[in-house]
Amino acid sequence: MASAGEMFPSGAPGLADSMSIHGSTEKLSPSAVNRIMMEFLMYFGRALLIFYPVYLTGYLGLSISWVVLCMVMVTWWKKNRQWKDARIGGAIHFLDNETSVVNKELDSALQMASWVHFPDFEKVEWLNKVLEQAWPFFGMYMEKLLKENIQPAIRLSSSALNMFKFTKVHFGHLPLRITGMKAYTDEVDHREVVLDLNICYESDVDIDAEVKPAIKAGVKGLKLQGMMRVILEPLIGQAPLIGGVTFFFIRRPTLQINWTGMTNLLDSPGFSSLSEGTIMDIIASLMVLPNRMCIPLIDQVKVDQMRFPLPRGVVRVHLLEARDLVAKDTYMMGLVKGKSDPYATLRVGNRQVKSKTVKENLHPRWNEVYEFVVHEAPGQELELEMYDEDTDKDDSLGTFNLDFGEVKKKIEMDQWFPLEGVQNGEVHLKLQWFSLKSDPELLRESSDGLACAMLAVYLDNASNLPKDHSEMTEHQKHKKPAKEARLTNRAATLNSYVEFAIDKDVKKSKVAYASKDPKWEEGFTFFVHNVKTQQLMIQVKEHDKKTQLGIFNLPLSRLLDTSDMTLDQRFVLERSGANSQIQLKATLRILTVAKPPPTIILNPPPQDKKQMPQTNQGGKAPASTPTVATSSSAALSPNTIPTPSTAPWDTQRDEIWRPPPSTPNLRPRYDSQSLLSDNSIASSRFDLSDGASYPEAISKHQGSFGEIQLTVRYASLRNKLIVLVNSCRNLFRTSENGTDSYVRLYFLPDQTWIHRKRTQAKKRTVNPVFNHKFEFDVSLQEAQTRKLDVSVKNGKMFHSRERKDIGMVMIDLSQMELAKGVTEWYELTLPGLKL
């Protein structure tokens, strides 16, 4: 159950930072008042510029047609200009990125298989040939299944469908195709094999059905695409070597159906709500996690354990905030740009949640917490979609997907993630992985209302359910009136389902039709907040009248005293028949966070000081990060530091290196120096503030100075090296309003003022977006021998003799594949702080 009660401290700049509310009074700082006044004046100026010509036209007594004509001319000019700019920009983009553009167009046009895009996916043409040969027999099996099993079930589901029948079933000549397969052997248990199959089914299927003699419907062609996971477990030492096969879709597949007879179909009350969405819901209820299809191959395998195994863990997702979202709201035919009303949807498997909507804000804060049960990691993904809420149709603000395998590996992730499908925008998420333990001593109830345990319930079957209220007691069974006695003929029409509830979290099973001994075979999960006081309420109900056929309450504290915190038995139903029972299995698991092990790196053997590169005073560079050799120092050999797999060590003699307090989630950045020496910053001596000290706030700062995103690529046709300064994030804040920053760049060894490159300054922001491109006339071979000296500077320190640097980074181009192009985030540091 998702909860949103946990709040997090916020440190983003803005008007809210300068506003304090005490009772009903509000205090605004002078800078905030000035900013509000400037925004108001700019808005008033735009309005005046737009409405004054209209007023002038009326004042002079001119016809309104002149105003309309001017607006048409201006609109035509803007559209024509945009079209020309788009053509020129597209041509330049293609010239600079010819390889990537051609590959992207080929991918979208040819719809290449997954084994082309991902090297770890294998081409399985042999399996497609087997499917092609066996497809006619699969069609015969499906025809028998639809007519003998599906058709009776449809007739029982509704009185409007009691005459439903399939008149034609033909699965066509185009078989199912597997476009790629990936096998997992090392990441899983040694007694199982996990396969991921990319399925593409573009069928010429032809199925006709008759709802009533005058109402006909059918399907003529469908397209189904998705990733199916197949698990072969357990592996055994006798024929057939595999105990069972389990298969399911990790995510909801995509489905397109070509209907026939749709006009008559919509006249039927039983099919009025039928659509591709409802069919997808049916598929999801059968084959999308946590639901699975299982085929046991030996008798010893329990179907319930195959279909509903215990989840792998629980992920707690903190949806904190977003920034730099795209403004979708516009006014006055797009002449005045507004903001957006963003909200987020998060989906994991079949469960989807929606955040609150933040009105008119491109940097929204939610501080909401959601919890998801993870059944497969790696495999299952967090699917986040950001929207701008509108009255008609919500506009997309970007998407983001994250495999839970990464969260399981890192235990905890707290970082900004870029949104895909839009020009800019990031979302700040904090994710925690919780393991499931069966030790009651680990139970720790949370004070902020979040879950401390998880309950897994497997509903098997029930027996001897009463047909109606006349069978609630044995006394009524023997004294039924004649009218109630005739109701026993309706025993075969008893349709029942089970409703589970823990407080306000209510879940319902599917409906079992026409049986006093129904079988459901379904699994459910619940989040538990207080094991000692909460209980699982079970109600068996009749489907049509919603009447109660029996109840049972299970206190969760009872599971703490059982073996493996599990109850698997038949329970007697209360307020039901004399012998009415329900079979279910309840398992309680405690949520625990495993601490990631510390990184252990051995001390390198003693080296000559001449061979050791210098580092800054802020700390020691990690041994796992390669450094760039300067002109007066040689690079360390990668074999200098032994790894745990190559040599043993004594933990009492060797140091345990712990990472500095900078951003922990940065990936390795080729051969760029994040801890630079004074000698490696070749251009710092060309600044006017050379030799000056850093400002006191910077020199005392502990932690990261921010990051910068650069794109470096080589345009082969133009023989130019292109460096694109995209943006920075989390820069050091030089004032309460943010930072006025710009980027200075040197293409070493060119170190003169003539070769100095710089961007425009971005004011009052710690997350500036530059999108500035620099070009260098150099051959590819020469570019691979040179370096980029990049520095982010404070553009507001005109009258200060202190150094302007906010952060620096040196990039060795010899470590990059310039022909392909690289876009990376680099951590900024400051060498040689002079306190």
MOTALIN-V799645 format. One record per residue. N is the residue number from 1. PSI is psi in whole degrees, 0 to 359 (999 if undefined). OMEGA is omega in degrees with one decimal (none if undefined). Layout:
N:PSI:OMEGA
N:PSI:OMEGA
//
This chain:
1:127:-177.1
2:143:175.9
3:151:-176.1
4:34:-175.7
5:340:-175.2
6:131:-179.5
7:151:-177.8
8:144:176.8
9:143:-177.9
10:144:-178.2
11:16:-178.8
12:147:-179.9
13:165:177.6
14:184:-177.5
15:328:-177.8
16:335:-179.6
17:330:-176.7
18:10:-177.8
19:130:176.6
20:132:-175.5
21:121:176.8
22:104:-175.4
23:249:-179.8
24:6:-178.8
25:146:178.5
26:137:179.4
27:126:179.5
28:138:176.2
29:156:179.3
30:323:179.4
31:323:179.0
32:321:178.0
33:317:178.5
34:319:-179.7
35:320:178.6
36:318:179.6
37:319:179.2
38:318:177.7
39:320:179.6
40:317:-180.0
41:320:178.7
42:319:178.7
43:318:178.8
44:320:178.5
45:318:177.4
46:315:-179.7
47:319:179.1
48:319:-179.8
49:329:-178.0
50:317:-172.4
51:340:-176.7
52:317:176.2
53:324:177.9
54:315:178.7
55:318:-178.6
56:322:178.0
57:316:177.6
58:324:-178.6
59:321:179.9
60:357:178.0
61:24:179.6
62:161:179.9
63:148:177.3
64:344:180.0
65:330:177.5
66:319:178.1
67:314:179.6
68:319:-179.9
69:319:178.1
70:318:179.0
71:320:178.7
72:319:-179.6
73:317:179.1
74:316:179.1
75:316:178.8
76:319:179.8
77:318:179.9
78:317:179.5
79:318:179.7
80:320:178.7
81:318:178.0
82:321:179.6
83:318:178.2
84:316:178.7
85:321:179.1
86:320:178.8
87:314:-179.7
88:316:179.0
89:321:177.6
90:321:179.0
91:317:178.8
92:319:178.9
93:319:178.3
94:323:179.8
95:323:-178.6
96:333:-173.8
97:48:-173.5
98:320:-176.3
99:311:-178.1
100:322:179.9
101:316:179.6
102:316:179.0
103:320:179.9
104:317:179.1
105:323:177.5
106:320:179.3
107:313:-177.4
108:327:-177.2
109:319:-175.7
110:346:-177.7
111:60:-175.7
112:156:-176.8
113:164:-176.5
114:334:180.0
115:343:175.1
116:319:-175.7
117:322:-173.4
118:118:-176.0
119:334:-177.5
120:356:173.3
121:137:-175.5
122:150:175.3
123:128:-174.7
124:63:179.3
125:330:179.3
126:323:178.6
127:324:176.0
128:326:177.0
129:323:176.0
130:317:179.1
131:322:179.3
132:322:-179.7
133:325:-175.9
134:358:-173.5
135:318:177.7
136:322:179.5
137:329:173.5
138:322:176.7
139:321:177.6
140:320:179.8
141:317:-178.5
142:324:176.9
143:318:178.1
144:321:-180.0
145:317:-178.6
146:318:-175.4
147:327:-175.4
148:336:-177.1
149:309:-176.2
150:318:-178.3
151:312:176.1
152:324:179.5
153:321:178.0
154:321:179.6
155:325:-179.3
156:342:-174.4
157:335:-178.2
158:146:178.7
159:336:178.7
160:348:-177.0
161:21:-175.2
162:352:176.8
163:15:-177.6
164:140:175.2
165:149:175.0
166:124:179.1
167:336:180.0
168:131:178.4
169:113:178.6
170:118:-175.8
171:13:170.2
172:185:-177.3
173:354:-179.6
174:113:-176.1
175:169:172.2
176:140:179.9
177:142:175.6
178:112:-174.5
179:356:178.9
180:149:-179.9
181:136:176.6
182:132:-178.7
183:133:175.6
184:123:176.7
185:322:-176.7
186:327:-174.2
187:356:-173.2
188:177:179.0
189:149:-175.3
190:351:180.0
191:19:178.3
192:158:174.2
193:131:-178.0
194:129:179.8
195:137:172.5
196:122:-177.0
197:125:172.0
198:116:-172.7
199:135:174.7
200:117:-177.7
201:97:173.8
202:98:-166.3
203:152:169.4
204:38:-178.1
205:146:179.6
206:103:-178.3
207:127:176.5
208:142:179.5
209:153:178.7
210:112:178.4
211:310:173.2
212:167:-177.6
213:331:-178.7
214:357:-175.9
215:116:-179.3
216:150:179.4
217:168:179.7
218:173:178.0
219:128:178.2
220:85:-179.6
221:137:175.7
222:161:179.3
223:124:-178.5
224:127:178.5
225:141:178.7
226:175:177.6
227:122:179.7
228:134:175.4
229:131:178.7
230:126:-179.2
231:124:176.0
232:105:-178.2
233:153:-12.5
234:153:173.1
235:130:-174.1
236:166:-176.1
237:24:177.4
238:166:180.0
239:138:9.7
240:24:177.7
241:339:-180.0
242:128:-178.0
243:332:-178.6
244:165:179.2
245:129:176.6
246:134:178.1
247:148:-177.5
248:164:173.1
249:129:178.0
250:318:176.7
251:160:179.7
252:126:177.7
253:168:175.9
254:142:-174.1
255:132:173.5
256:129:-175.1
257:135:173.9
258:101:-176.3
259:154:170.3
260:150:-178.9
261:31:-175.2
262:327:-178.5
263:314:177.5
264:331:-177.7
265:319:-176.5
266:345:177.7
267:345:-177.3
268:127:-179.5
269:334:-179.6
270:337:-176.9
271:11:-175.7
272:330:-179.0
273:10:-177.7
274:132:178.2
275:177:177.6
276:327:178.7
277:318:179.5
278:324:176.5
279:321:176.6
280:324:176.5
281:323:177.9
282:316:177.7
283:319:-179.4
284:324:179.6
285:345:-179.9
286:322:-166.6
287:9:175.5
288:135:-177.1
289:138:9.6
290:9:-179.9
291:144:-177.0
292:155:171.3
293:132:-174.2
294:143:175.8
295:99:177.0
296:138:-179.9
297:346:176.3
298:159:-176.1
299:336:-175.7
300:344:-177.9
301:130:177.9
302:126:-176.2
303:325:-177.9
304:324:178.1
305:331:177.4
306:318:-175.5
307:326:-175.7
308:68:174.7
309:164:177.4
310:143:-179.9
311:162:178.2
312:330:-178.0
313:190:179.5
314:136:176.5
315:128:175.5
316:119:-175.8
317:120:175.0
318:108:174.0
319:99:-171.7
320:297:-172.2
321:175:173.4
322:165:-179.3
323:157:176.9
324:41:177.8
325:160:-179.7
326:135:177.5
327:115:-177.9
328:336:-177.5
329:130:176.7
330:159:-179.0
331:158:175.7
332:56:176.9
333:35:175.6
334:0:-179.5
335:329:-179.7
336:120:179.4
337:137:178.0
338:218:179.2
339:217:177.6
340:161:174.8
341:79:-168.6
342:147:167.2
343:164:-175.3
344:144:170.5
345:137:179.9
346:129:-179.3
347:134:171.9
348:111:-177.6
349:238:-178.3
350:355:-175.2
351:133:-179.6
352:137:178.4
353:159:-178.5
354:136:179.7
355:174:174.1
356:163:179.1
357:130:177.2
358:118:-173.6
359:134:170.9
360:65:-177.5
361:126:174.9
362:357:176.1
363:64:-173.0
364:156:174.0
365:130:179.6
366:313:-176.5
367:48:178.8
368:152:-176.0
369:133:177.6
370:151:-179.7
371:134:-176.6
372:140:173.5
373:129:-178.0
374:121:-178.5
375:333:-179.6
376:120:176.5
377:119:1.7
378:161:179.2
379:295:179.2
380:146:-176.8
381:152:167.5
382:118:-179.7
383:108:-178.8
384:132:177.3
385:133:179.9
386:135:-178.1
387:155:170.0
388:118:-174.8
389:126:177.6
390:167:-179.1
391:330:-178.8
392:291:-179.3
393:132:-178.4
394:135:-180.0
395:143:179.6
396:135:175.7
397:8:178.1
398:162:179.2
399:162:176.8
400:133:177.7
401:139:179.5
402:124:177.5
403:132:-178.6
404:349:174.7
405:325:177.1
406:320:178.8
407:320:178.8
408:324:-179.0
409:320:-175.7
410:351:-179.5
411:313:-178.7
412:136:178.3
413:130:178.5
414:98:-174.6
415:172:176.2
416:137:179.0
417:133:179.8
418:142:176.5
419:140:-178.4
420:153:177.7
421:2:178.5
422:166:-178.1
423:319:-178.9
424:165:-178.4
425:137:178.4
426:154:177.3
427:139:-177.7
428:116:-179.4
429:146:169.6
430:121:-176.3
431:137:179.7
432:135:177.7
433:129:179.2
434:126:175.0
435:159:-178.5
436:118:-176.8
437:154:-178.9
438:21:179.6
439:113:-179.3
440:338:-179.7
441:341:-178.9
442:357:-176.5
443:121:176.5
444:109:-179.5
445:139:-176.9
446:141:179.9
447:348:-177.5
448:16:175.2
449:8:179.2
450:166:-174.3
451:146:174.8
452:349:-179.4
453:168:177.5
454:138:178.5
455:125:175.9
456:127:-177.5
457:128:173.9
458:114:179.3
459:118:-177.2
460:286:-175.1
461:177:173.2
462:163:-177.5
463:146:175.0
464:44:176.2
465:145:177.9
466:144:179.2
467:326:-179.1
468:190:-177.2
469:342:-179.4
470:342:179.8
471:12:-177.4
472:328:179.2
473:158:-179.8
474:329:179.7
475:319:-179.1
476:334:179.2
477:320:-175.2
478:351:-176.4
479:45:179.2
480:138:171.3
481:169:-175.6
482:323:-179.0
483:320:178.6
484:332:178.8
485:328:179.0
486:342:179.9
487:343:179.1
488:339:176.6
489:344:-179.9
490:18:-177.5
491:327:-177.0
492:351:-178.4
493:14:178.9
494:114:178.5
495:125:-172.1
496:157:173.9
497:168:-177.0
498:138:178.6
499:121:177.4
500:146:178.9
501:133:166.9
502:105:-172.6
503:241:-176.4
504:359:179.1
505:104:-174.9
506:134:177.5
507:144:-176.4
508:147:177.4
509:174:173.3
510:168:-178.5
511:129:173.6
512:121:-171.6
513:142:165.4
514:54:178.2
515:136:170.4
516:345:177.0
517:70:-172.2
518:153:173.4
519:126:179.7
520:312:178.8
521:65:179.9
522:156:177.7
523:148:-179.8
524:153:176.0
525:146:179.3
526:147:172.3
527:135:-175.8
528:132:-179.0
529:331:178.9
530:103:-174.7
531:327:-173.5
532:334:-175.6
533:335:-176.6
534:154:177.9
535:155:179.2
536:118:179.1
537:127:-176.3
538:126:177.8
539:128:173.1
540:124:-174.6
541:155:174.2
542:138:-168.7
543:314:-172.4
544:310:-175.6
545:353:-178.4
546:24:178.9
547:154:-176.0
548:129:179.0
549:353:179.5
550:152:180.0
551:160:174.0
552:135:178.6
553:130:-179.3
554:106:175.0
555:132:-177.7
556:335:178.0
557:338:178.2
558:331:-178.8
559:339:-179.5
560:335:-176.1
561:2:-178.1
562:165:178.6
563:129:-179.6
564:20:179.2
565:45:-175.5
566:138:170.9
567:124:179.9
568:96:-174.2
569:178:175.1
570:136:-179.9
571:138:179.2
572:129:179.5
573:139:175.1
574:156:-178.3
575:43:-177.3
576:196:177.5
577:167:-176.2
578:324:-177.6
579:23:-178.3
580:126:-178.4
581:160:176.9
582:134:-179.3
583:122:177.1
584:165:179.7
585:124:-179.3
586:127:-178.6
587:128:178.7
588:136:177.9
589:142:-178.4
590:136:177.7
591:122:179.8
592:146:177.7
593:121:177.5
594:127:178.8
595:131:177.8
596:139:-179.2
597:147:178.5
598:148:177.6
599:121:-177.5
600:120:179.4
601:130:-176.4
602:155:173.3
603:136:175.4
604:154:177.7
605:159:-178.1
606:135:179.9
607:157:173.6
608:138:-177.4
609:331:-179.4
610:338:-178.1
611:353:-177.4
612:125:177.0
613:148:-179.6
614:151:177.4
615:167:-178.6
616:174:-175.8
617:352:-176.7
618:339:-179.1
619:182:-178.6
620:138:178.8
621:142:178.2
622:143:-177.9
623:337:-179.3
624:351:-179.7
625:118:179.1
626:147:180.0
627:159:179.9
628:129:-179.1
629:133:175.7
630:177:-176.3
631:337:-177.4
632:9:-179.3
633:149:-179.5
634:150:-179.5
635:147:178.2
636:145:176.4
637:142:178.5
638:345:177.9
639:3:-178.3
640:321:-175.9
641:114:179.9
642:150:177.1
643:163:-179.2
644:337:-178.1
645:349:-176.1
646:335:-177.9
647:141:176.5
648:165:179.0
649:162:177.3
650:115:-175.9
651:343:177.8
652:335:-179.1
653:332:-175.9
654:149:179.9
655:154:171.4
656:110:-178.2
657:131:177.6
658:141:-175.0
659:152:177.5
660:168:-175.9
661:17:177.3
662:183:-174.7
663:121:-173.2
664:345:-171.0
665:13:179.3
666:138:176.7
667:163:177.4
668:135:-174.4
669:68:178.4
670:237:-177.0
671:31:-178.0
672:143:-179.7
673:119:173.4
674:349:172.2
675:97:-168.6
676:148:175.4
677:167:178.7
678:325:-176.4
679:337:-176.2
680:342:175.7
681:90:-172.6
682:335:-173.7
683:352:-176.0
684:334:-178.0
685:355:178.1
686:357:177.6
687:151:179.3
688:335:-178.5
689:16:179.8
690:137:-178.5
691:347:178.5
692:165:-179.5
693:162:175.4
694:155:173.8
695:154:-175.6
696:321:-179.1
697:323:179.6
698:318:-176.9
699:333:179.6
700:358:-176.7
701:133:177.2
702:119:179.3
703:201:-174.9
704:145:174.3
705:3:178.8
706:186:-179.4
707:156:177.1
708:138:179.1
709:124:-179.4
710:146:171.4
711:122:-179.0
712:124:179.0
713:162:179.6
714:123:177.1
715:108:-172.6
716:321:-177.2
717:327:-177.3
718:352:-178.0
719:49:-179.7
720:143:170.3
721:125:-176.5
722:126:177.0
723:118:179.8
724:117:174.9
725:104:-174.5
726:295:-174.1
727:172:172.6
728:160:176.9
729:148:177.5
730:42:177.6
731:159:176.3
732:129:-177.3
733:118:-178.9
734:348:177.6
735:173:-178.7
736:340:178.8
737:359:-178.7
738:217:-176.3
739:135:170.4
740:107:-169.9
741:153:170.0
742:167:-176.6
743:130:175.6
744:138:-172.7
745:136:172.3
746:141:175.7
747:88:-173.7
748:145:11.9
749:13:176.1
750:113:-170.2
751:18:-178.4
752:169:179.6
753:333:-178.8
754:325:-177.0
755:6:-178.8
756:129:178.3
757:144:177.8
758:155:178.2
759:176:171.4
760:154:-178.8
761:137:174.1
762:126:-169.7
763:145:170.7
764:52:175.3
765:145:174.6
766:0:177.1
767:63:-175.9
768:148:175.3
769:117:-175.6
770:309:-176.5
771:47:-177.7
772:132:-176.1
773:135:174.8
774:143:179.9
775:142:-179.5
776:128:177.1
777:102:-176.6
778:150:177.3
779:162:-178.7
780:320:-179.3
781:321:179.5
782:324:179.7
783:327:-178.5
784:357:177.2
785:2:-173.6
786:176:-175.9
787:158:175.1
788:127:176.1
789:109:-174.4
790:135:-180.0
791:134:173.3
792:125:-172.8
793:158:177.1
794:118:-176.3
795:10:-176.2
796:354:-173.1
797:67:-177.8
798:324:-172.8
799:22:179.8
800:144:177.5
801:5:176.9
802:160:-177.2
803:145:-176.1
804:352:-171.8
805:135:170.8
806:328:178.2
807:156:-177.8
808:161:173.7
809:140:176.7
810:129:-175.0
811:125:178.2
812:113:-176.1
813:346:179.4
814:343:-178.7
815:5:-174.9
816:154:171.9
817:86:-172.4
818:329:-178.1
819:326:178.8
820:329:-177.4
821:143:-176.7
822:133:172.2
823:117:-173.7
824:157:170.0
825:134:-179.9
826:137:179.7
827:136:-179.5
828:137:175.9
829:168:177.5
830:115:179.6
831:155:170.4
832:50:176.8
833:128:179.9
834:103:-175.3
835:999:none
//
